[in-house]
Amino acid sequence: MRVFLGLAMTALAALSAHAALAQFIEGDQVITVEAARDMPDETVVRLQGRITSRVDDEEYLFRDATGEVQLWVAPDVWRGVEVSSQDQVEIIGDVDRDLLGTEINVTSVRQLD
């Protein structure tokens, strides 16, 4: 019983630590690519800029005034939105950090006026 209780408390502590790392950008706050690149893994971010090129089927490059970051956009996320490299867009997604760098897993794409 003590072993089970100890394992349960360890699991709960790990979940709490994970939740503390998964931050969320509140409301309509738009951040820069430079700031997003420094955010912890799984932080939800809102960026505005341009999708400058397509790397492969679901990978794109996104740029704002502060820099460039790679996006991963699943086909269903587009929901009929069509953009060119000249269009201003807003993306919402979560930061994905690994040994190869930082990427944004996009959950929403919206063309700006």
C-alpha positions in Angstrom: 0.0 0.0 0.0 2.8 2.4 0.8 4.5 1.6 -2.5 1.3 2.4 -4.3 0.8 5.7 -2.4 4.4 6.6 -3.2 4.0 5.9 -6.9 0.7 7.9 -7.0 2.3 10.9 -5.3 5.3 10.7 -7.7 3.0 10.7 -10.7 1.0 13.6 -9.3 4.2 15.6 -8.8 5.3 14.9 -12.3 1.9 16.0 -13.7 2.1 19.2 -11.7 5.6 20.0 -13.0 4.5 19.3 -16.5 1.5 21.6 -16.1 3.8 24.4 -14.8 5.9 24.2 -18.0 2.9 24.3 -20.3 2.2 28.0 -20.3 -0.5 29.8 -22.1 -0.4 33.3 -23.7 -3.6 34.9 -22.3 -6.2 36.6 -24.4 -5.2 38.4 -27.7 -1.6 38.8 -26.8 0.5 38.5 -29.9 4.2 37.6 -29.4 7.2 37.7 -31.7 9.0 34.8 -33.3 12.0 35.8 -31.3 10.0 35.5 -28.0 8.3 32.2 -29.2 11.7 30.6 -29.8 12.6 31.1 -26.1 9.3 29.8 -24.7 9.1 26.5 -22.9 8.0 23.4 -24.8 4.2 23.2 -25.2 3.6 26.9 -24.6 0.6 28.1 -26.6 1.5 31.1 -28.7 -0.2 33.6 -31.1 2.0 35.0 -33.9 1.4 37.4 -36.7 3.5 37.6 -39.9 3.9 35.8 -43.2 4.3 32.2 -44.2 7.2 32.7 -46.6 7.7 29.2 -48.0 6.6 25.6 -48.0 9.3 23.2 -46.9 7.4 19.9 -47.5 3.8 18.6 -47.2 3.1 19.9 -43.7 6.2 22.1 -42.9 6.4 25.8 -43.6 8.6 28.8 -42.8 7.0 31.7 -41.0 8.6 35.2 -40.6 7.9 38.3 -38.7 10.1 41.4 -38.1 12.1 39.5 -35.4 13.0 36.3 -37.2 11.9 33.0 -38.7 10.5 29.8 -37.3 9.4 26.5 -38.8 5.7 25.6 -38.7 4.0 22.2 -38.7 0.5 22.6 -40.1 -1.8 19.5 -40.5 -4.0 19.6 -43.6 -7.2 19.9 -41.6 -5.9 23.1 -39.8 -6.2 25.1 -43.0 -10.0 24.8 -43.2 -10.1 26.3 -46.7 -7.8 29.3 -45.9 -5.5 30.0 -48.8 -2.5 32.4 -48.4 0.5 33.5 -50.4 3.9 34.6 -49.1 2.6 38.2 -49.4 -0.4 37.7 -47.0 -0.3 38.7 -43.4 -1.6 35.8 -41.2 -2.2 35.0 -37.6 -1.3 31.6 -36.3 -2.0 29.9 -33.0 -0.1 26.9 -32.0 2.2 25.3 -29.4 5.9 25.5 -29.1 7.7 22.2 -29.9 11.3 22.2 -28.7 13.7 19.3 -29.4 17.3 18.7 -30.1 17.0 19.9 -33.6 15.4 23.3 -32.7 12.1 25.0 -32.2 9.0 24.5 -34.3 5.4 25.7 -33.9 2.7 23.0 -34.1 -0.1 25.1 -35.6 -3.8 24.7 -34.5 -5.3 27.7 -36.2 -4.4 29.8 -39.3 -6.3 33.1 -40.1 -5.6 35.5 -42.9 -5.5 39.1 -41.6 -7.0 42.0 -43.6 
